[in-house]
Amino acid sequence: MDNGISRATAATVLNSLKSGVVPRIGLEYITVGRKSEIQALLQDVSIIEQGGAAFRFIEGKYGSGKTFLMHALRNHVMEKNFVVTDVELSVDKRFVGNKGQGLATYRELIRNMATHACPDNGALPLILDKWIGALENEVVQNEGLVPGHEVFDVRVSQKIYKITSSMEERVNGFDFGKVLASYYKGHRKGDVDQQKKALRWLCGEYRTRTEAKTDLGVNLIITDDNWYDFMKLFADFVVKAGYAGLYVCMDELASLYEIPSRVGREYNYNKLLSIYNDALQGKASHLGIIISVTREAMEDPVRGVYSFAPLKSRLIETSIEQEGVIKMRDMASPVIRLSALNPGEMYVLLEKLAAIHGKLYEYSPGLEHDDYIYFLKQQYGKALDGEETTVREMIRNYITLLNLIQQNQEVPKDEILHARQA
């Protein structure tokens, strides 16, 4: 079976999955199921493109596919001309903290900005230069001026001023626009140091207002308290720079659940609430936020997100369950709760992985219908015996099986399959 995947991408996909992490590329070759979830998230993307905002939580067990779904969506919106960024929340990166954890989250988000032309992060300078280049091209095409003409820089500067001035009505927009203008001035004069200072400020790296005032003439710096305001400003700006919007992926919200101090947890939940309200009340535009969380970290009444009553009242899920199994879900709910892939979907995934493995190592695994069924029965049997088996673990076990088949082609595959599962 030739699925069109390159050997390099096949290697990345299999190595990542074997290590228990989600690959950044090649997800389209292994995506199965999740049809209703993907449709709901794509509806959000359409709203963001049209100037709205969206906020979703992806809830599920460890290894259930939360990160996979987020990365698949990340890749999709990047193809649709979005600027995307991501962060893995942790002890050091939260929404707010007394040691600058909120600012650390912001810095990571800016550092991880990516576009279709710059998919491996670090795209902010490219975004700024594309913005300036587009404005310069407008002056060339619409006014017949060329760089070096005595009024060329004047016309481009007027366009820059018009855009930066339009951001002044946003919270902190005046200073944000002033720094963008400063970056352009550095570009126009060939002053690389000036551009670096503007980038430092945009990346949240100035520690004092005095330093920012001296270098850039602004009285504001990005801090733990105001960083989200600048994510909204960036969402506005990237649209002016020619992109469809800004999509933010945050993994491991469970790190908030693990904060030992109740006060610390509530400070973070309150900041999360303000961001959620802001996004859904029309105070943000062209901005999408998606956050992954375990069910325990979401629903635990003592430490979880639902322990904070204002969030629980907004997020508590609407679904119809029967004997613990979700039968109907409201896919417009802010929380998308992932159920496990069913055996039929896992079967398709096993076929896809076998084809990718065969492409990488240029051989045929030779697995047939009964082999897939046997493997799945063994894996699901572990759960019946009380051993937790996630999709992640099943995939890792399966790739190990494929490796053994490929490395021992002189041994009958049935012998390897049965020995491996014994």
HELIX and SHEET records of a PDB file:
HELIX    1   1 ARG A    7  LYS A   18  1                                  12    
HELIX    2   2 LEU A   27  TYR A   29  5                                   3    
HELIX    3   3 LYS A   35  GLU A   49  1                                  15    
HELIX    4   4 LYS A   66  GLU A   79  1                                  14    
HELIX    5   5 GLN A  101  ARG A  111  1                                  11    
HELIX    6   6 LEU A  124  GLU A  143  1                                  20    
HELIX    7   7 PHE A  152  SER A  166  1                                  15    
HELIX    8   8 GLY A  173  LYS A  189  1                                  17    
HELIX    9   9 VAL A  192  LEU A  202  1                                  11    
HELIX   10  10 ARG A  209  LEU A  216  1                                   8    
HELIX   11  11 TRP A  227  LYS A  240  1                                  14    
HELIX   12  12 ALA A  254  TYR A  257  1                                   4    
HELIX   13  13 ARG A  262  LEU A  280  1                                  19    
HELIX   14  14 ARG A  295  GLU A  299  1                                   5    
HELIX   15  15 VAL A  305  SER A  307  5                                   3    
HELIX   16  16 ALA A  309  LEU A  315  1                                   7    
HELIX   17  17 PRO A  343  TYR A  361  1                                  19    
HELIX   18  18 HIS A  369  LEU A  384  1                                  16    
HELIX   19  19 VAL A  391  GLN A  407  1                                  17    
HELIX   20  20 LYS A  413  GLN A  421  1                                   9    
SHEET    1   A 5 VAL A  83  GLU A  88  0                                        
SHEET    2   A 5 LEU A 246  ASP A 251  1                                        
SHEET    3   A 5 LEU A 287  VAL A 293  1                                        
SHEET    4   A 5 ALA A  53  GLU A  59  1                                        
SHEET    5   A 5 VAL A 335  ARG A 337  1                                        
SHEET    1   B 2 SER A 319  GLN A 322  0                                        
SHEET    2   B 2 VAL A 325  ARG A 329 -1                                        
END                                                                             
